[in-house]
Amino acid sequence: MNKNIGIYIHIPFCASKCYYCDFTSYCNRDEVIQDYINSVCNEILKNVEILSSYHIITVYFGGGTPSYINSNYIVQIMEVLKLLQKDEDEFREVTIELNPNSITEEKLKDYLNCGINRFSIGLQSTHNDILKNIGRKHTFDDFKHSCSLFKKLNITNVSLDIMYPLPGLTIERFHETLNQVIDISKEYAIEHISSYNLEVHPNTKLDFLLKNGFLSLPNEDEEYEMRNLLINTLEKAGWKQYEISNFAKPGYESLHNLNYWNQGEYLGFGVAASSFFDGSRYTNTNSIEDYIESMATSTSTVIEKDDLDKLDLMKEYIILKLRLKEGIDIDKFKTKFNSDIFDLFEQELDYLISNRLLIHDDKQIYLSDRGKEVANLVWEKFI
């Protein structure tokens, strides 16, 4: 019986780099786009033997900005993937990330025609000055125009991203953003919201602007209040928090990300793409030149591989499952690993439960509200 697998496609091209971004992405490199897309297609075809033994359930185009490039390139990759499609049960969810200022009606039509059925749009904030502070090139009006195109084309599975805390963001303005999102969702099919805590990475432009006093962030108390406001406001409006950073209307949870959090297998294609397969994690080169050359010369694109032993897999499984609302099913853990979770991690679990960071009932172990607030401290016990 074929097992399920997810596919991630990295599209690393952008019109400009956001100030907070530390992902592998490239601006002003349009001259290599065709070679890059050809290389991605070649990498997929080189994995035909593996993929033929699996059901491809989800495909995810991430970036970078997939909507920046000509939609014909996305169609080209989808045509190659369709060569691997064995039955109608496959390609259950195909997602593409979009930026509001790079969406056109023609692109959306191409995406729909080639099989994309889920659209993830990066809003981040409804305040134009805040968007400018973090290097986003779109405006709130651009986002609303994108929503009008979704409605025109009967697109009914849309996810949006928002971020906090951000330079210039106050609790009142964050509340305003949430209310505006709720109002828009009543007219357009926004069924999923991903909320990201801003991370300031070294050597990014945002890091420079903050360190040199050009911008400042809300304090920890304000960030805490924003988080509670986010959860309470969205859940009251009908989105359920099914994962630490993700909210969905019933039936619209991200299947692709659920596969990650359930420690399912996936293959990543493209520069800097990561994979988890057959108990190993590996990552492609983060040099686009090396990636294209590797595909042309049939050499490996992998620069890092980590073969996980049973203990590593169990620890990772615990961390991933605790991200989800339902947490860890104790019996399923025992079935999967042929081990009792309390026998192996008695000390760690006793500490976290006694400090009210985890809740334990007869069947499940999951994060308490307090645990969600300091989740990184919980993860540290299993690293």
Buried (B, 14 or more C-beta within 10 A) or exposed (E): EEEBBBBBBBBBBBEBBBBBBBBBBBBEEEEBBBBBBBBBBBBBEEBEEEBEEBBBBBBBBBBBBBBBBBBEBBBBBBEBBEEBBEEEEBBBBBBBBBBBBBBEEEBBEBBBEBBBBBBBBBBBBBBBEBBBBBBBBBBBEBBBBBBEBBBEBEBBBBBBBBBBBBBBBBBEBBBBBBEBBBEBBEEBBBBBBBBBEBEBEEEBBBBEBBEEEEBEBBEEEBBEBBBEBBBEBBEEBEBBBBBBBBBBBEEBBBBBBBBBBEBBBBBBBBBBBBBBBEEEBBBBBBBBEBBBBBBEEEEEBEBEEEEBEEEEBBBBBBBBBBBBBEBBBBEBBBEEBEBEBBEBBEEBBEBBBEBEBBBBEEEBBBBBEEBBBEBEEBBEBBE
